[in-house]
Amino acid sequence: MAMTPAAKTYMRRMLVIFTLYTVLLFGAVWTDNTFELAQPVRIILSLLPVLPVIACIGAIIAFVRAMDEVQARIVLESALIGAIIVAIASFTYGMMRGVTDWPAIYEVWYFPAFIGVTGVAKFFVKRRYQ
Amino acid sequence: MKNRIRVLRAERRWSQADLGERVGVSRQAINAVETSKHDPSLSLAFKIAEAFEARIEDVFDPHGEPD
């Protein structure tokens, strides 16, 4: 199936964003491991890879707005399901940690978990509209 | 909401993709509206009626239950 112009623009923007993210992430890790840096500089350095992730919000919203109403509904329902599942799972895990010695989950995994669960949810939501 | 999209398409020998192209939405969107899995926005309902050169109430029946 041919990609729409909006999908092509989205793919292009995401490619640039994730290339930038990878460069900034590895650059920040390398710089932090190579040089003795003051704490404020380390904080700025660790926040640099977040900038492209913020930019990807704009790319996603532009793409959803270019969709027709059924496609947008599928994406929004999937994202809602993804957000609810990750929120409930993290909340439940947090409660369980209070009474067990389960390890803490590094917060950096919440966003990928949301994206992953949303992707799985989209598979099922899409079927509902077929 | 019941609709007559399938019948009107068949009369014109249009596929769902053909109708989608005429009103500017995906084949999937036409399928979802046609099978009453999605109630279209007012704007899309008017576009669909316009494509069939029909009145909106001749295409959609808000009181009818889907088949």
N, CA and C atoms of all chains as a GROMACS GRO file, in nm:
protein
  591
    1MET      N    1   0.084  -0.119   0.000
    1MET     CA    2   0.000   0.000   0.000
    1MET      C    3   0.089   0.125   0.000
    2ALA      N    4   0.057   0.221  -0.090
    2ALA     CA    5   0.139   0.342  -0.102
    2ALA      C    6   0.121   0.431   0.020
    3MET      N    7   0.230   0.497   0.058
    3MET     CA    8   0.223   0.585   0.175
    3MET      C    9   0.164   0.720   0.134
    4THR      N   10   0.084   0.779   0.222
    4THR     CA   11   0.029   0.912   0.194
    4THR      C   12   0.142   1.015   0.210
    5PRO      N   13   0.126   1.134   0.150
    5PRO     CA   14   0.230   1.238   0.169
    5PRO      C   15   0.254   1.268   0.317
    6ALA      N   16   0.144   1.267   0.398
    6ALA     CA   17   0.158   1.294   0.542
    6ALA      C   18   0.241   1.186   0.609
    7ALA      N   19   0.221   1.060   0.567
    7ALA     CA   20   0.297   0.949   0.625
    7ALA      C   21   0.444   0.960   0.588
    8LYS      N   22   0.471   1.002   0.463
    8LYS     CA   23   0.610   1.019   0.419
    8LYS      C   24   0.679   1.129   0.500
    9THR      N   25   0.608   1.241   0.519
    9THR     CA   26   0.663   1.352   0.598
    9THR      C   27   0.691   1.306   0.741
   10TYR      N   28   0.596   1.228   0.796
   10TYR     CA   29   0.610   1.178   0.933
   10TYR      C   30   0.734   1.088   0.944
   11MET      N   31   0.748   0.995   0.848
   11MET     CA   32   0.861   0.903   0.850
   11MET      C   33   0.994   0.979   0.841
   12ARG      N   34   0.995   1.081   0.753
   12ARG     CA   35   1.116   1.162   0.735
   12ARG      C   36   1.151   1.235   0.865
   13ARG      N   37   1.049   1.296   0.926
   13ARG     CA   38   1.074   1.370   1.050
   13ARG      C   39   1.119   1.277   1.162
   14MET      N   40   1.057   1.158   1.172
   14MET     CA   41   1.095   1.063   1.276
   14MET      C   42   1.237   1.011   1.256
   15LEU      N   43   1.276   0.994   1.130
   15LEU     CA   44   1.411   0.948   1.099
   15LEU      C   45   1.513   1.051   1.147
   16VAL      N   46   1.485   1.178   1.117
   16VAL     CA   47   1.575   1.287   1.160
   16VAL      C   48   1.579   1.293   1.313
   17ILE      N   49   1.460   1.286   1.375
   17ILE     CA   50   1.451   1.296   1.522
   17ILE      C   51   1.528   1.183   1.590
   18PHE      N   52   1.510   1.059   1.542
   18PHE     CA   53   1.578   0.948   1.609
   18PHE      C   54   1.727   0.939   1.576
   19THR      N   55   1.766   0.993   1.462
   19THR     CA   56   1.909   1.003   1.433
   19THR      C   57   1.972   1.102   1.531
   20LEU      N   58   1.904   1.216   1.546
   20LEU     CA   59   1.951   1.319   1.638
   20LEU      C   60   1.955   1.265   1.782
   21TYR      N   61   1.851   1.190   1.818
   21TYR     CA   62   1.843   1.131   1.952
   21TYR      C   63   1.962   1.038   1.977
   22THR      N   64   1.990   0.951   1.879
   22THR     CA   65   2.100   0.855   1.893
   22THR      C   66   2.234   0.928   1.907
   23VAL      N   67   2.255   1.030   1.821
   23VAL     CA   68   2.381   1.105   1.824
   23VAL      C   69   2.395   1.175   1.960
   24LEU      N   70   2.287   1.240   2.006
   24LEU     CA   71   2.294   1.313   2.133
   24LEU      C   72   2.313   1.218   2.252
   25LEU      N   73   2.246   1.102   2.247
   25LEU     CA   74   2.256   1.006   2.357
   25LEU      C   75   2.399   0.952   2.369
   26PHE      N   76   2.452   0.903   2.256
   26PHE     CA   77   2.588   0.848   2.260
   26PHE      C   78   2.691   0.958   2.286
   27GLY      N   79   2.665   1.077   2.229
   27GLY     CA   80   2.755   1.191   2.251
   27GLY      C   81   2.758   1.231   2.397
   28ALA      N   82   2.640   1.233   2.461
   28ALA     CA   83   2.632   1.271   2.603
   28ALA      C   84   2.702   1.167   2.690
   29VAL      N   85   2.678   1.039   2.661
   29VAL     CA   86   2.741   0.931   2.740
   29VAL      C   87   2.894   0.937   2.723
   30TRP      N   88   2.938   0.953   2.598
   30TRP     CA   89   3.083   0.958   2.571
   30TRP      C   90   3.146   1.077   2.641
   31THR      N   91   3.082   1.194   2.631
   31THR     CA   92   3.138   1.317   2.693
   31THR      C   93   3.145   1.300   2.845
   32ASP      N   94   3.040   1.243   2.902
   32ASP     CA   95   3.036   1.226   3.048
   32ASP      C   96   3.141   1.126   3.095
   33ASN      N   97   3.167   1.024   3.014
   33ASN     CA   98   3.266   0.924   3.052
   33ASN      C   99   3.409   0.970   3.027
   34THR      N  100   3.427   1.066   2.936
   34THR     CA  101   3.562   1.108   2.895
   34THR      C  102   3.615   1.226   2.976
   35PHE      N  103   3.525   1.318   3.013
   35PHE     CA  104   3.570   1.440   3.080
   35PHE      C  105   3.518   1.448   3.223
   36GLU      N  106   3.592   1.521   3.306
   36GLU     CA  107   3.546   1.552   3.442
   36GLU      C  108   3.459   1.676   3.432
   37LEU      N  109   3.329   1.658   3.445
   37LEU     CA  110   3.239   1.772   3.424
   37LEU      C  111   3.174   1.816   3.555
   38ALA      N  112   3.144   1.945   3.562
   38ALA     CA  113   3.073   1.998   3.679
   38ALA      C  114   2.930   1.943   3.675
   39GLN      N  115   2.866   1.932   3.792
   39GLN     CA  116   2.732   1.873   3.801
   39GLN      C  117   2.628   1.946   3.713
   40PRO      N  118   2.626   2.082   3.710
   40PRO     CA  119   2.526   2.148   3.623
   40PRO      C  120   2.544   2.110   3.475
   41VAL      N  121   2.669   2.095   3.433
   41VAL     CA  122   2.696   2.058   3.292
   41VAL      C  123   2.646   1.915   3.267
   42ARG      N  124   2.668   1.826   3.364
   42ARG     CA  125   2.622   1.686   3.351
   42ARG      C  126   2.469   1.681   3.340
   43ILE      N  127   2.403   1.768   3.416
   43ILE     CA  128   2.256   1.770   3.412
   43ILE      C  129   2.209   1.815   3.272
   44ILE      N  130   2.271   1.921   3.221
   44ILE     CA  131   2.233   1.971   3.087
   44ILE      C  132   2.259   1.863   2.983
   45LEU      N  133   2.375   1.798   2.998
   45LEU     CA  134   2.414   1.693   2.904
   45LEU      C  135   2.313   1.577   2.904
   46SER      N  136   2.267   1.541   3.024
   46SER     CA  137   2.173   1.428   3.033
   46SER      C  138   2.036   1.464   2.978
   47LEU      N  139   2.005   1.596   2.975
   47LEU     CA  140   1.874   1.638   2.923
   47LEU      C  141   1.874   1.656   2.771
   48LEU      N  142   1.994   1.664   2.711
   48LEU     CA  143   2.001   1.688   2.566
   48LEU      C  144   1.923   1.584   2.483
   49PRO      N  145   1.936   1.453   2.513
   49PRO     CA  146   1.861   1.355   2.431
   49PRO      C  147   1.709   1.367   2.445
   50VAL      N  148   1.663   1.439   2.549
   50VAL     CA  149   1.518   1.455   2.568
   50VAL      C  150   1.461   1.550   2.462
   51LEU      N  151   1.543   1.644   2.414
   51LEU     CA  152   1.495   1.745   2.317
   51LEU      C  153   1.434   1.682   2.191
   52PRO      N  154   1.505   1.586   2.127
   52PRO     CA  155   1.442   1.524   2.009
   52PRO      C  156   1.314   1.448   2.043
   53VAL      N  157   1.306   1.392   2.165
   53VAL     CA  158   1.184   1.320   2.205
   53VAL      C  159   1.068   1.419   2.216
   54ILE      N  160   1.097   1.540   2.264
   54ILE     CA  161   0.992   1.644   2.270
   54ILE      C  162   0.950   1.681   2.127
   55ALA      N  163   1.049   1.689   2.037
   55ALA     CA  164   1.019   1.722   1.897
   55ALA      C  165   0.929   1.617   1.833
   56CYS      N  166   0.942   1.493   1.879
   56CYS     CA  167   0.861   1.387   1.818
   56CYS      C  168   0.713   1.402   1.854
   57ILE      N  169   0.682   1.475   1.963
   57ILE     CA  170   0.541   1.501   1.998
   57ILE      C  171   0.477   1.582   1.884
   58GLY      N  172   0.550   1.685   1.837
   58GLY     CA  173   0.499   1.768   1.727
   58GLY      C  174   0.477   1.687   1.602
   59ALA      N  175   0.571   1.597   1.572
   59ALA     CA  176   0.560   1.514   1.451
   59ALA      C  177   0.439   1.421   1.461
   60ILE      N  178   0.418   1.363   1.579
   60ILE     CA  179   0.305   1.271   1.598
   60ILE      C  180   0.172   1.346   1.585
   61ILE      N  181   0.163   1.464   1.649
   61ILE     CA  182   0.037   1.540   1.644
   61ILE      C  183   0.007   1.584   1.501
   62ALA      N  184   0.110   1.628   1.428
   62ALA     CA  185   0.089   1.670   1.287
   62ALA      C  186   0.040   1.552   1.204
   63PHE      N  187   0.095   1.434   1.230
   63PHE     CA  188   0.056   1.314   1.155
   63PHE      C  189  -0.089   1.275   1.187
   64VAL      N  190  -0.124   1.278   1.315
   64VAL     CA  191  -0.261   1.241   1.354
   64VAL      C  192  -0.362   1.340   1.295
   65ARG      N  193  -0.326   1.469   1.292
   65ARG     CA  194  -0.418   1.570   1.236
   65ARG      C  195  -0.436   1.552   1.086
   66ALA      N  196  -0.337   1.491   1.020
   66ALA     CA  197  -0.348   1.470   0.875
   66ALA      C  198  -0.428   1.344   0.842
   67MET      N  199  -0.458   1.264   0.945
   67MET     CA  200  -0.534   1.139   0.922
   67MET      C  201  -0.682   1.169   0.904
   68ASP      N  202  -0.754   1.071   0.846
   68ASP     CA  203  -0.899   1.088   0.844
   68ASP      C  204  -0.954   1.049   0.981
   69GLU      N  205  -1.084   1.074   1.003
   69GLU     CA  206  -1.138   1.060   1.138
   69GLU      C  207  -1.134   0.918   1.194
   70VAL      N  208  -1.142   0.817   1.108
   70VAL     CA  209  -1.137   0.678   1.158
   70VAL      C  210  -0.994   0.642   1.196
   71GLN      N  211  -0.898   0.679   1.110
   71GLN     CA  212  -0.758   0.650   1.140
   71GLN      C  213  -0.716   0.721   1.270
   72ALA      N  214  -0.757   0.848   1.284
   72ALA     CA  215  -0.722   0.924   1.405
   72ALA      C  216  -0.785   0.859   1.528
   73ARG      N  217  -0.909   0.812   1.513
   73ARG     CA  218  -0.978   0.748   1.626
   73ARG      C  219  -0.905   0.621   1.669
   74ILE      N  220  -0.858   0.545   1.571
   74ILE     CA  221  -0.784   0.421   1.602
   74ILE      C  222  -0.657   0.454   1.681
   75VAL      N  223  -0.583   0.554   1.633
   75VAL     CA  224  -0.457   0.592   1.700
   75VAL      C  225  -0.486   0.644   1.841
   76LEU      N  226  -0.589   0.730   1.854
   76LEU     CA  227  -0.617   0.789   1.985
   76LEU      C  228  -0.669   0.685   2.085
   77GLU      N  229  -0.754   0.593   2.039
   77GLU     CA  230  -0.802   0.486   2.127
   77GLU      C  231  -0.686   0.398   2.172
   78SER      N  232  -0.596   0.368   2.076
   78SER     CA  233  -0.480   0.283   2.108
   78SER      C  234  -0.390   0.351   2.210
   79ALA      N  235  -0.366   0.482   2.189
   79ALA     CA  236  -0.279   0.557   2.281
   79ALA      C  237  -0.342   0.564   2.420
   80LEU      N  238  -0.475   0.577   2.425
   80LEU     CA  239  -0.545   0.582   2.554
   80LEU      C  240  -0.529   0.448   2.627
   81ILE      N  241  -0.549   0.339   2.553
   81ILE     CA  242  -0.533   0.206   2.612
   81ILE      C  243  -0.389   0.187   2.660
   82GLY      N  244  -0.292   0.229   2.574
   82GLY     CA  245  -0.150   0.217   2.610
   82GLY      C  246  -0.119   0.295   2.738
   83ALA      N  247  -0.170   0.418   2.747
   83ALA     CA  248  -0.143   0.502   2.864
   83ALA      C  249  -0.206   0.440   2.989
   84ILE      N  250  -0.329   0.390   2.977
   84ILE     CA  251  -0.397   0.332   3.094
   84ILE      C  252  -0.325   0.205   3.141
   85ILE      N  253  -0.288   0.119   3.046
   85ILE     CA  254  -0.222  -0.007   3.085
   85ILE      C  255  -0.088   0.020   3.154
   86VAL      N  256  -0.007   0.112   3.095
   86VAL     CA  257   0.124   0.141   3.156
   86VAL      C  258   0.105   0.208   3.291
   87ALA      N  259   0.006   0.297   3.301
   87ALA     CA  260  -0.019   0.364   3.430
   87ALA      C  261  -0.060   0.263   3.536
   88ILE      N  262  -0.154   0.175   3.502
   88ILE     CA  263  -0.201   0.075   3.600
   88ILE      C  264  -0.089  -0.023   3.636
   89ALA      N  265  -0.012  -0.066   3.533
   89ALA     CA  266   0.096  -0.161   3.558
   89ALA      C  267   0.203  -0.100   3.649
   90SER      N  268   0.241   0.026   3.620
   90SER     CA  269   0.346   0.089   3.702
   90SER      C  270   0.293   0.116   3.844
   91PHE      N  271   0.166   0.154   3.853
   91PHE     CA  272   0.104   0.179   3.984
   91PHE      C  273   0.102   0.049   4.066
   92THR      N  274   0.058  -0.059   4.001
   92THR     CA  275   0.049  -0.189   4.069
   92THR      C  276   0.188  -0.236   4.112
   93TYR      N  277   0.286  -0.219   4.020
   93TYR     CA  278   0.422  -0.261   4.052
   93TYR      C  279   0.476  -0.181   4.172
   94GLY      N  280   0.446  -0.052   4.172
   94GLY     CA  281   0.489   0.034   4.283
   94GLY      C  282   0.430  -0.012   4.415
   95MET      N  283   0.302  -0.049   4.413
   95MET     CA  284   0.236  -0.098   4.536
   95MET      C  285   0.300  -0.229   4.582
   96MET      N  286   0.330  -0.317   4.485
   96MET     CA  287   0.392  -0.445   4.518
   96MET      C  288   0.532  -0.427   4.575
   97ARG      N  289   0.602  -0.325   4.525
   97ARG     CA  290   0.738  -0.300   4.575
   97ARG      C  291   0.738  -0.262   4.722
   98GLY      N  292   0.624  -0.207   4.767
   98GLY     CA  293   0.613  -0.168   4.907
   98GLY      C  294   0.614  -0.288   5.001
   99VAL      N  295   0.575  -0.403   4.950
   99VAL     CA  296   0.566  -0.522   5.037
   99VAL      C  297   0.658  -0.637   4.992
  100THR      N  298   0.735  -0.612   4.886
  100THR     CA  299   0.827  -0.716   4.838
  100THR      C  300   0.967  -0.654   4.818
  101ASP      N  301   1.061  -0.737   4.777
  101ASP     CA  302   1.194  -0.681   4.747
  101ASP      C  303   1.217  -0.676   4.595
  102TRP      N  304   1.108  -0.659   4.520
  102TRP     CA  305   1.121  -0.649   4.375
  102TRP      C  306   1.206  -0.527   4.341
  103PRO      N  307   1.286  -0.536   4.233
  103PRO     CA  308   1.374  -0.423   4.199
  103PRO      C  309   1.295  -0.303   4.143
  104ALA      N  310   1.354  -0.186   4.162
  104ALA     CA  311   1.291  -0.064   4.106
  104ALA      C  312   1.304  -0.067   3.954
  105ILE      N  313   1.204  -0.010   3.885
  105ILE     CA  314   1.213  -0.001   3.739
  105ILE      C  315   1.263   0.138   3.704
  106TYR      N  316   1.365   0.142   3.619
  106TYR     CA  317   1.425   0.268   3.577
  106TYR      C  318   1.320   0.345   3.496
  107GLU      N  319   1.295   0.471   3.535
  107GLU     CA  320   1.186   0.552   3.475
  107GLU      C  321   1.200   0.567   3.323
  108VAL      N  322   1.322   0.554   3.274
  108VAL     CA  323   1.346   0.575   3.131
  108VAL      C  324   1.271   0.472   3.045
  109TRP      N  325   1.223   0.361   3.110
  109TRP     CA  326   1.152   0.257   3.036
  109TRP      C  327   1.003   0.283   3.018
  110TYR      N  328   0.950   0.381   3.092
  110TYR     CA  329   0.805   0.405   3.083
  110TYR      C  330   0.762   0.449   2.942
  111PHE      N  331   0.841   0.538   2.882
  111PHE     CA  332   0.804   0.588   2.748
  111PHE      C  333   0.808   0.477   2.643
  112PRO      N  334   0.919   0.399   2.636
  112PRO     CA  335   0.918   0.287   2.541
  112PRO      C  336   0.806   0.186   2.570
  113ALA      N  337   0.775   0.166   2.700
  113ALA     CA  338   0.666   0.073   2.736
  113ALA      C  339   0.534   0.126   2.681
  114PHE      N  340   0.513   0.257   2.694
  114PHE     CA  341   0.389   0.319   2.643
  114PHE      C  342   0.380   0.301   2.491
  115ILE      N  343   0.492   0.327   2.421
  115ILE     CA  344   0.492   0.314   2.275
  115ILE      C  345   0.464   0.168   2.235
  116GLY      N  346   0.529   0.074   2.305
  116GLY     CA  347   0.513  -0.069   2.274
  116GLY      C  348   0.370  -0.117   2.298
  117VAL      N  349   0.314  -0.083   2.415
  117VAL     CA  350   0.178  -0.127   2.448
  117VAL      C  351   0.078  -0.062   2.353
  118THR      N  352   0.102   0.065   2.318
  118THR     CA  353   0.013   0.134   2.222
  118THR      C  354   0.015   0.062   2.088
  119GLY      N  355   0.133   0.019   2.045
  119GLY     CA  356   0.146  -0.054   1.918
  119GLY      C  357   0.067  -0.183   1.919
  120VAL      N  358   0.076  -0.257   2.030
  120VAL     CA  359   0.000  -0.383   2.042
  120VAL      C  360  -0.151  -0.353   2.045
  121ALA      N  361  -0.189  -0.249   2.122
  121ALA     CA  362  -0.331  -0.211   2.132
  121ALA      C  363  -0.384  -0.172   1.994
  122LYS      N  364  -0.301  -0.104   1.915
  122LYS     CA  365  -0.346  -0.058   1.782
  122LYS      C  366  -0.383  -0.176   1.693
  123PHE      N  367  -0.309  -0.285   1.708
  123PHE     CA  368  -0.338  -0.405   1.629
  123PHE      C  369  -0.482  -0.451   1.654
  124PHE      N  370  -0.523  -0.451   1.781
  124PHE     CA  371  -0.657  -0.499   1.816
  124PHE      C  372  -0.765  -0.394   1.786
  125VAL      N  373  -0.733  -0.267   1.813
  125VAL     CA  374  -0.832  -0.160   1.788
  125VAL      C  375  -0.861  -0.151   1.638
  126LYS      N  376  -0.757  -0.166   1.557
  126LYS     CA  377  -0.772  -0.159   1.411
  126LYS      C  378  -0.866  -0.269   1.362
  127ARG      N  379  -0.852  -0.385   1.420
  127ARG     CA  380  -0.939  -0.499   1.380
  127ARG      C  381  -1.085  -0.469   1.407
  128ARG      N  382  -1.110  -0.393   1.513
  128ARG     CA  383  -1.247  -0.359   1.551
  128ARG      C  384  -1.315  -0.275   1.443
  129TYR      N  385  -1.238  -0.196   1.371
  129TYR     CA  386  -1.296  -0.108   1.269
  129TYR      C  387  -1.288  -0.168   1.128
  130GLN      N  388  -1.246  -0.293   1.118
  130GLN     CA  389  -1.235  -0.353   0.984
  130GLN      C  390  -1.363  -0.425   0.946
  131MET      N  391  -2.597   0.378   1.368
  131MET     CA  392  -2.674   0.452   1.268
  131MET      C  393  -2.673   0.375   1.135
  132LYS      N  394  -2.793   0.351   1.084
  132LYS     CA  395  -2.804   0.274   0.960
  132LYS      C  396  -2.770   0.363   0.839
  133ASN      N  397  -2.720   0.302   0.734
  133ASN     CA  398  -2.693   0.382   0.612
  133ASN      C  399  -2.711   0.294   0.488
  134ARG      N  400  -2.718   0.362   0.373
  134ARG     CA  401  -2.739   0.292   0.246
  134ARG      C  402  -2.615   0.300   0.156
  135ILE      N  403  -2.499   0.317   0.217
  135ILE     CA  404  -2.377   0.336   0.138
  135ILE      C  405  -2.348   0.216   0.048
  136ARG      N  406  -2.362   0.096   0.103
  136ARG     CA  407  -2.330  -0.024   0.024
  136ARG      C  408  -2.418  -0.031  -0.102
  137VAL      N  409  -2.546  -0.004  -0.086
  137VAL     CA  410  -2.640  -0.008  -0.199
  137VAL      C  411  -2.606   0.100  -0.301
  138LEU      N  412  -2.584   0.221  -0.253
  138LEU     CA  413  -2.554   0.334  -0.342
  138LEU      C  414  -2.421   0.312  -0.416
  139ARG      N  415  -2.327   0.251  -0.347
  139ARG     CA  416  -2.198   0.219  -0.413
  139ARG      C  417  -2.219   0.115  -0.521
  140ALA      N  418  -2.297   0.012  -0.486
  140ALA     CA  419  -2.320  -0.099  -0.580
  140ALA      C  420  -2.389  -0.047  -0.707
  141GLU      N  421  -2.484   0.046  -0.689
  141GLU     CA  422  -2.555   0.104  -0.805
  141GLU      C  423  -2.458   0.173  -0.900
  142ARG      N  424  -2.353   0.230  -0.844
  142ARG     CA  425  -2.255   0.304  -0.925
  142ARG      C  426  -2.130   0.222  -0.956
  143ARG      N  427  -2.128   0.100  -0.906
  143ARG     CA  428  -2.013   0.010  -0.923
  143ARG      C  429  -1.883   0.074  -0.868
  144TRP      N  430  -1.898   0.140  -0.755
  144TRP     CA  431  -1.781   0.199  -0.690
  144TRP      C  432  -1.731   0.104  -0.582
  145SER      N  433  -1.600   0.095  -0.570
  145SER     CA  434  -1.543   0.020  -0.457
  145SER      C  435  -1.538   0.116  -0.337
  146GLN      N  436  -1.508   0.061  -0.222
  146GLN     CA  437  -1.493   0.147  -0.103
  146GLN      C  438  -1.378   0.245  -0.125
  147ALA      N  439  -1.273   0.198  -0.191
  147ALA     CA  440  -1.157   0.285  -0.218
  147ALA      C  441  -1.198   0.399  -0.312
  148ASP      N  442  -1.283   0.368  -0.412
  148ASP     CA  443  -1.330   0.473  -0.505
  148ASP      C  444  -1.403   0.583  -0.428
  149LEU      N  445  -1.495   0.540  -0.342
  149LEU     CA  446  -1.573   0.638  -0.265
  149LEU      C  447  -1.480   0.716  -0.171
  150GLY      N  448  -1.386   0.643  -0.108
  150GLY     CA  449  -1.291   0.708  -0.019
  150GLY      C  450  -1.212   0.817  -0.089
  151GLU      N  451  -1.172   0.787  -0.212
  151GLU     CA  452  -1.095   0.884  -0.290
  151GLU      C  453  -1.180   1.009  -0.320
  152ARG      N  454  -1.308   0.985  -0.352
  152ARG     CA  455  -1.398   1.096  -0.385
  152ARG      C  456  -1.422   1.189  -0.265
  153VAL      N  457  -1.425   1.131  -0.146
  153VAL     CA  458  -1.456   1.215  -0.029
  153VAL      C  459  -1.331   1.246   0.055
  154GLY      N  460  -1.216   1.195   0.013
  154GLY     CA  461  -1.090   1.229   0.080
  154GLY      C  462  -1.063   1.156   0.210
  155VAL      N  463  -1.110   1.030   0.219
  155VAL     CA  464  -1.075   0.949   0.337
  155VAL      C  465  -1.026   0.812   0.290
  156SER      N  466  -0.976   0.733   0.385
  156SER     CA  467  -0.922   0.601   0.350
  156SER      C  468  -1.034   0.500   0.323
  157ARG      N  469  -0.999   0.390   0.256
  157ARG     CA  470  -1.094   0.281   0.233
  157ARG      C  471  -1.143   0.227   0.368
  158GLN      N  472  -1.051   0.222   0.463
  158GLN     CA  473  -1.084   0.174   0.598
  158GLN      C  474  -1.193   0.260   0.663
  159ALA      N  475  -1.185   0.392   0.639
  159ALA     CA  476  -1.285   0.482   0.698
  159ALA      C  477  -1.422   0.456   0.635
  160ILE      N  478  -1.424   0.438   0.502
  160ILE     CA  479  -1.552   0.410   0.434
  160ILE      C  480  -1.610   0.278   0.487
  161ASN      N  481  -1.524   0.178   0.501
  161ASN     CA  482  -1.570   0.049   0.552
  161ASN      C  483  -1.629   0.062   0.692
  162ALA      N  484  -1.560   0.139   0.778
  162ALA     CA  485  -1.607   0.156   0.916
  162ALA      C  486  -1.742   0.227   0.920
  163VAL      N  487  -1.761   0.326   0.832
  163VAL     CA  488  -1.889   0.398   0.828
  163VAL      C  489  -1.998   0.308   0.769
  164GLU      N  490  -1.964   0.241   0.660
  164GLU     CA  491  -2.061   0.155   0.590
  164GLU      C  492  -2.112   0.042   0.680
  165THR      N  493  -2.023  -0.013   0.761
  165THR     CA  494  -2.063  -0.124   0.849
  165THR      C  495  -2.111  -0.074   0.986
  166SER      N  496  -2.131   0.056   0.995
  166SER     CA  497  -2.184   0.121   1.117
  166SER      C  498  -2.094   0.102   1.239
  167LYS      N  499  -1.964   0.081   1.214
  167LYS     CA  500  -1.872   0.070   1.328
  167LYS      C  501  -1.825   0.209   1.370
  168HIS      N  502  -1.848   0.306   1.282
  168HIS     CA  503  -1.810   0.444   1.314
  168HIS      C  504  -1.919   0.536   1.260
  169ASP      N  505  -1.972   0.623   1.347
  169ASP     CA  506  -2.067   0.724   1.302
  169ASP      C  507  -1.986   0.842   1.246
  170PRO      N  508  -2.007   0.877   1.119
  170PRO     CA  509  -1.923   0.982   1.060
  170PRO      C  510  -1.951   1.119   1.120
  171SER      N  511  -1.853   1.206   1.109
  171SER     CA  512  -1.875   1.346   1.148
  171SER      C  513  -1.976   1.405   1.050
  172LEU      N  514  -2.034   1.518   1.086
  172LEU     CA  515  -2.131   1.584   0.999
  172LEU      C  516  -2.067   1.617   0.864
  173SER      N  517  -1.943   1.664   0.872
  173SER     CA  518  -1.871   1.702   0.750
  173SER      C  519  -1.853   1.582   0.656
  174LEU      N  520  -1.811   1.468   0.712
  174LEU     CA  521  -1.791   1.349   0.627
  174LEU      C  522  -1.925   1.296   0.574
  175ALA      N  523  -2.028   1.301   0.658
  175ALA     CA  524  -2.160   1.254   0.614
  175ALA      C  525  -2.209   1.337   0.496
  176PHE      N  526  -2.189   1.469   0.502
  176PHE     CA  527  -2.230   1.555   0.391
  176PHE      C  528  -2.149   1.524   0.265
  177LYS      N  529  -2.020   1.501   0.282
  177LYS     CA  530  -1.934   1.470   0.165
  177LYS      C  531  -1.979   1.341   0.099
  178ILE      N  532  -2.012   1.241   0.180
  178ILE     CA  533  -2.056   1.111   0.125
  178ILE      C  534  -2.188   1.130   0.050
  179ALA      N  535  -2.281   1.204   0.111
  179ALA     CA  536  -2.411   1.228   0.045
  179ALA      C  537  -2.388   1.304  -0.086
  180GLU      N  538  -2.300   1.400  -0.082
  180GLU     CA  539  -2.269   1.480  -0.202
  180GLU      C  540  -2.211   1.394  -0.313
  181ALA      N  541  -2.124   1.300  -0.274
  181ALA     CA  542  -2.063   1.211  -0.374
  181ALA      C  543  -2.169   1.128  -0.446
  182PHE      N  544  -2.276   1.092  -0.373
  182PHE     CA  545  -2.385   1.014  -0.433
  182PHE      C  546  -2.493   1.104  -0.493
  183GLU      N  547  -2.471   1.234  -0.486
  183GLU     CA  548  -2.569   1.333  -0.532
  183GLU      C  549  -2.705   1.306  -0.467
  184ALA      N  550  -2.698   1.281  -0.338
  184ALA     CA  551  -2.821   1.250  -0.262
  184ALA      C  552  -2.829   1.342  -0.141
  185ARG      N  553  -2.947   1.345  -0.080
  185ARG     CA  554  -2.960   1.422   0.043
  185ARG      C  555  -2.906   1.336   0.157
  186ILE      N  556  -2.856   1.402   0.258
  186ILE     CA  557  -2.793   1.329   0.368
  186ILE      C  558  -2.890   1.228   0.431
  187GLU      N  559  -3.019   1.266   0.441
  187GLU     CA  560  -3.117   1.176   0.503
  187GLU      C  561  -3.152   1.058   0.412
  188ASP      N  562  -3.113   1.067   0.284
  188ASP     CA  563  -3.134   0.953   0.194
  188ASP      C  564  -3.020   0.851   0.205
  189VAL      N  565  -2.911   0.894   0.266
  189VAL     CA  566  -2.795   0.804   0.283
  189VAL      C  567  -2.791   0.750   0.426
  190PHE      N  568  -2.816   0.837   0.521
  190PHE     CA  569  -2.806   0.798   0.663
  190PHE      C  570  -2.942   0.804   0.732
  191ASP      N  571  -2.966   0.705   0.816
  191ASP     CA  572  -3.089   0.704   0.895
  191ASP      C  573  -3.049   0.700   1.043
  192PRO      N  574  -3.053   0.816   1.109
  192PRO     CA  575  -3.006   0.821   1.249
  192PRO      C  576  -3.091   0.737   1.344
  193HIS      N  577  -3.214   0.704   1.302
  193HIS     CA  578  -3.302   0.627   1.392
  193HIS      C  579  -3.294   0.477   1.366
  194GLY      N  580  -3.235   0.439   1.253
  194GLY     CA  581  -3.227   0.297   1.218
  194GLY      C  582  -3.115   0.226   1.291
  195GLU      N  583  -3.141   0.104   1.330
  195GLU     CA  584  -3.038   0.023   1.396
  195GLU      C  585  -2.954  -0.043   1.287
  196PRO      N  586  -2.821  -0.051   1.306
  196PRO     CA  587  -2.736  -0.118   1.207
  196PRO      C  588  -2.778  -0.264   1.187
  197ASP      N  589  -2.759  -0.316   1.064
  197ASP     CA  590  -2.796  -0.455   1.035
  197ASP      C  591  -2.707  -0.552   1.113
   0.00000   0.00000   0.00000
